[in-house]
Amino acid sequence: MQLLQLDDDLSYIHKQLSKSRNMIILTGAGISCSAGIPDFRSADGLYARSCGDGLKGKDLFDVMVFQRGEHVSQFCKFMSDLRTRSLNAKPTRTHRFIQRQLRSKRALRCYTQNIDGVEHRMGLQTDTQLKWKELECVQLHGDVHTLRCTHCSTVVDWTPELEGRFQQGELPECHECLNIKLIRKLSGKRTGGLVTGVLRPNVVLYGENHPLAETIATGLNNDIARSKPDMLVIIGTSLKVHGVKQLTRLAAKAVHARGGVVLLINDTTLKGWDNVIDYQVLGDCDSFFALHEAHSQGLVSPPTTPSKKRTKLIPMTPTRRKLTDITNISPAPSPKKRRTT
């Protein structure tokens, strides 16, 4: 059995992860790449595969996509493809770490920007209709595995029929709206003024608010003010989305008030967060949590606390032995000024 030699800072981080009892976890696209879901920005990613001429990949996540018929068609096919890939995704080591922390009550909550629903398929509670204390993972940007009516807001599951319509590039009409119109017609009432909505993936696009934004905001404030988090772990995200930036700063402030640590694990370094993030671990998140498991099993040298806490860029691997090759993970797409068509 080989004892891995870690530097002081990396050992300190593993110690903090192990002793935390009130952790908040924030995740982004980086945790799902090794689950079988391609990133969005690479040359062979989902954007490149789904987009045609005149439409950039990031525009598929903008509410303006509904203003042009040809863009709607690409959007539908893209979301159908993403859902299929999400259904085939295998939970990663990072997903399993999150699950263990939540089930062992060492984590208050996981907030995820991902819409792939991997956490739900692992058995974690993601339904925002539950009492907040029962909710384990908050899907900040929705879930691609359900559909929502643009008019009546009815939420339904995918069916083979609906999937076929999306694969053809069409947004299907809402059956609930059609039923209401039919009932009025059969009862001899007018139906001319009734609107029939269409079903779209139940995800939050740039330019629109989460339908349960108030519930999430209230719950987050409760997590921060009452639950007294002692650590914030940010994984696989470049923190580009405005609301996520706010969440990070609020949670970090609460953690620092208790003398806790804010940790980022990402494949690229972030600038401008020196007063918020204490440690940045540069590398693949699955490799990091493999190393953390080794630390928990006593396969690393004893940690020593650094004399001064500050923002540091810490290499992913031990100083004497490379644990695994570092993969290149692209962060979630970031919003920019939208084009008008």
Secondary structure, DSSP 8 states (H G I E B T S, - for coil): ---B---HHHHHHHHHHHH-SSEEEEE-GGGTGGGT---SSSTTSHHHHH--TT--GGGGGBGGGGGSHHHHHHHHHHHHHHHHHHHT----HHHHHHHHHHHTT-EEEEEE---S-HHHHTT----TTS-GGG--EEETTEEEEEEEETTT--EEE--HHHHHHHHTT---B-HHHHHHHHHHHHTT---TT----BEEEEE--BTS--TTHHHHHHHHHHHHHTS---EEEEES----SHHHHHHHHHHHHHHHHTT-EEEEEESS--SS-TTT-SEEEES-HHHHHHHHHHHHTT-B------SS---EEEESS-SS---S-----------------
